[in-house]
């Protein structure tokens, strides 16, 4: 799987906070997080598509249509939003 990110998301972020997020094949997956996160996936209109609470790994959303999504990661020390293209 691969993830095309836009904005501030990318390798630098993963190197700094230890989070590994991938998307592709119609899904968003959290591969690794150093702490439990609440993860939200929003479509470009702002509607919540999927949410998972208190996870460190796993598929967050599956069966996504092609398009732009926002992926919000919230934890004790991590507060990131990624703009991704599926």
BASE-220085 format. One line per 8 residues: number of its first residue (from 1); for each residue x, y, z of N, C-alpha, C. Coordinates in nm, 3 decimals. Example, Ala and Ser with C-alpha at 12.3 -4.5 7.8 and 13.67 -1.06 7.14 Angstrom:
1) 1.319 -0.569 0.780 1.230 -0.450 0.780 1.320 -0.330 0.780 ~ 1.285 -0.225 0.708 1.367 -0.106 0.714 1.290 0.003 0.787;
% end
This chain:
1) 0.084 -0.118 0.000 0.000 0.000 0.000 0.088 0.124 0.000 ~ 0.035 0.230 -0.053 0.108 0.356 -0.050 0.010 0.466 -0.013 ~ 0.065 0.576 0.030 -0.018 0.687 0.071 0.036 0.814 0.008 ~ -0.045 0.883 -0.068 -0.006 1.012 -0.122 -0.059 1.116 -0.025 ~ 0.032 1.185 0.040 -0.009 1.284 0.139 0.010 1.423 0.082 ~ -0.065 1.516 0.136 -0.058 1.655 0.094 -0.043 1.739 0.218 ~ 0.017 1.854 0.206 0.032 1.941 0.321 0.148 1.898 0.408 ~ 0.127 1.893 0.540 0.237 1.868 0.632 0.264 1.721 0.658;
9) 0.181 1.632 0.613 0.201 1.490 0.639 0.316 1.438 0.554 ~ 0.385 1.338 0.603 0.491 1.278 0.525 0.595 1.213 0.611 ~ 0.709 1.184 0.552 0.816 1.112 0.619 0.868 1.189 0.739 ~ 0.881 1.321 0.727 0.933 1.399 0.839 0.847 1.381 0.964 ~ 0.716 1.380 0.947 0.625 1.362 1.059 0.644 1.226 1.122 ~ 0.654 1.123 1.040 0.672 0.987 1.092 0.803 0.977 1.168 ~ 0.907 1.041 1.119 1.036 1.038 1.188 1.029 1.109 1.322 ~ 0.949 1.215 1.331 0.941 1.293 1.453 0.852 1.232 1.560;
17) 0.736 1.178 1.521 0.642 1.130 1.623 0.627 0.979 1.628 ~ 0.689 0.907 1.535 0.685 0.761 1.538 0.560 0.699 1.480 ~ 0.469 0.780 1.426 0.345 0.729 1.369 0.368 0.686 1.225 ~ 0.317 0.569 1.189 0.322 0.518 1.052 0.179 0.497 1.004 ~ 0.138 0.579 0.910 0.003 0.575 0.855 0.014 0.551 0.705 ~ -0.061 0.454 0.654 -0.061 0.428 0.510 -0.205 0.426 0.458 ~ -0.217 0.458 0.331 -0.348 0.450 0.268 -0.332 0.407 0.125 ~ -0.434 0.348 0.072 -0.435 0.299 -0.065 -0.526 0.179 -0.072;
25) -0.551 0.132 -0.191 -0.642 0.018 -0.207 -0.771 0.040 -0.130 ~ -0.820 0.163 -0.129 -0.946 0.205 -0.067 -0.947 0.196 0.086 ~ -0.829 0.196 0.150 -0.830 0.190 0.296 -0.725 0.283 0.358 ~ -0.745 0.311 0.486 -0.649 0.385 0.568 -0.612 0.292 0.682 ~ -0.481 0.275 0.705 -0.435 0.184 0.809 -0.327 0.250 0.893 ~ -0.340 0.234 1.024 -0.237 0.278 1.118 -0.145 0.160 1.141 ~ -0.022 0.169 1.090 0.073 0.059 1.104 0.140 0.058 1.240 ~ 0.165 0.178 1.295 0.239 0.186 1.420 0.216 0.321 1.485;
33) 0.198 0.319 1.614 0.193 0.442 1.693 0.257 0.413 1.828 ~ 0.339 0.505 1.878 0.403 0.485 2.008 0.306 0.502 2.125 ~ 0.185 0.550 2.098 0.085 0.567 2.204 -0.054 0.543 2.146 ~ -0.152 0.508 2.228 -0.289 0.491 2.179 -0.343 0.621 2.120 ~ -0.412 0.609 2.007 -0.465 0.726 1.937 -0.614 0.710 1.910 ~ -0.683 0.822 1.907 -0.818 0.829 1.852 -0.801 0.876 1.709 ~ -0.848 0.798 1.614 -0.829 0.826 1.472 -0.964 0.850 1.406 ~ -0.974 0.960 1.333 -1.095 0.994 1.260 -1.061 1.014 1.113;
41) -1.146 0.964 1.025 -1.132 0.986 0.882 -1.254 1.067 0.837 ~ -1.227 1.181 0.772 -1.332 1.269 0.723 -1.325 1.278 0.572 ~ -1.441 1.282 0.506 -1.437 1.309 0.363 -1.413 1.459 0.345 ~ -1.397 1.501 0.221 -1.357 1.639 0.197 -1.467 1.740 0.232 ~ -1.590 1.693 0.248 -1.698 1.783 0.289 -1.704 1.798 0.441 ~ -1.620 1.720 0.513 -1.615 1.730 0.658 -1.695 1.625 0.733 ~ -1.763 1.537 0.660 -1.841 1.431 0.725 -1.749 1.321 0.775 ~ -1.776 1.270 0.895 -1.698 1.160 0.950 -1.730 1.033 0.874;
49) -1.627 0.971 0.818 -1.642 0.847 0.742 -1.620 0.727 0.832 ~ -1.522 0.739 0.921 -1.490 0.628 1.012 -1.415 0.682 1.132 ~ -1.425 0.610 1.244 -1.349 0.649 1.364 -1.312 0.526 1.443 ~ -1.197 0.531 1.504 -1.148 0.425 1.592 -1.086 0.493 1.714 ~ -1.111 0.439 1.830 -1.059 0.497 1.953 -0.956 0.407 2.018 ~ -0.853 0.473 2.075 -0.755 0.405 2.160 -0.683 0.291 2.088 ~ -0.634 0.317 1.966 -0.565 0.212 1.891 -0.418 0.250 1.868 ~ -0.334 0.149 1.852 -0.194 0.170 1.816 -0.162 0.110 1.679;
57) -0.246 0.019 1.631 -0.233 -0.038 1.497 -0.371 -0.081 1.448 ~ -0.382 -0.099 1.317 -0.505 -0.156 1.261 -0.564 -0.075 1.149 ~ -0.655 -0.138 1.077 -0.727 -0.072 0.969 -0.828 0.024 1.031 ~ -0.822 0.149 0.988 -0.912 0.252 1.040 -1.036 0.263 0.952 ~ -1.016 0.260 0.820 -1.127 0.271 0.727 -1.099 0.182 0.607 ~ -1.203 0.117 0.556 -1.190 0.029 0.440 -1.307 0.057 0.347 ~ -1.288 0.031 0.220 -1.394 0.052 0.123 -1.415 0.197 0.085 ~ -1.311 0.279 0.100 -1.323 0.421 0.067 -1.325 0.442 -0.084;
65) -1.403 0.537 -0.128 -1.404 0.576 -0.269 -1.280 0.661 -0.297 ~ -1.243 0.667 -0.423 -1.130 0.750 -0.462 -1.161 0.895 -0.427 ~ -1.063 0.965 -0.372 -1.083 1.105 -0.337 -0.985 1.153 -0.232 ~ -1.011 1.273 -0.180 -0.929 1.337 -0.078 -0.998 1.319 0.058 ~ -0.920 1.281 0.159 -0.971 1.261 0.295 -0.880 1.330 0.395 ~ -0.935 1.366 0.509 -0.856 1.415 0.621 -0.854 1.306 0.726 ~ -0.734 1.278 0.778 -0.717 1.176 0.881 -0.662 1.246 1.005 ~ -0.739 1.245 1.111 -0.704 1.311 1.235 -0.655 1.209 1.337;
73) -0.537 1.235 1.393 -0.478 1.148 1.496 -0.466 1.228 1.624 ~ -0.526 1.178 1.731 -0.522 1.248 1.860 -0.482 1.151 1.970 ~ -0.379 1.190 2.045 -0.334 1.109 2.157 -0.285 1.200 2.268 ~ -0.214 1.143 2.361 -0.164 1.221 2.475 -0.064 1.327 2.430 ~ 0.028 1.289 2.340 0.130 1.384 2.292 0.124 1.407 2.142 ~ 0.039 1.333 2.071 0.030 1.344 1.925 -0.101 1.411 1.888 ~ -0.092 1.513 1.804 -0.209 1.585 1.756 -0.180 1.625 1.612 ~ -0.214 1.537 1.517 -0.182 1.557 1.376 -0.306 1.538 1.291;
81) -0.311 1.613 1.181 -0.412 1.590 1.079 -0.342 1.577 0.946 ~ -0.373 1.469 0.875 -0.313 1.441 0.745 -0.419 1.458 0.637 ~ -0.379 1.516 0.527 -0.464 1.526 0.409 -0.411 1.421 0.312 ~ -0.494 1.322 0.279 -0.448 1.209 0.198 -0.535 1.190 0.075 ~ -0.476 1.128 -0.025 -0.549 1.097 -0.149 -0.556 0.946 -0.162 ~ -0.677 0.895 -0.181 -0.698 0.751 -0.202 -0.711 0.728 -0.352;
% end
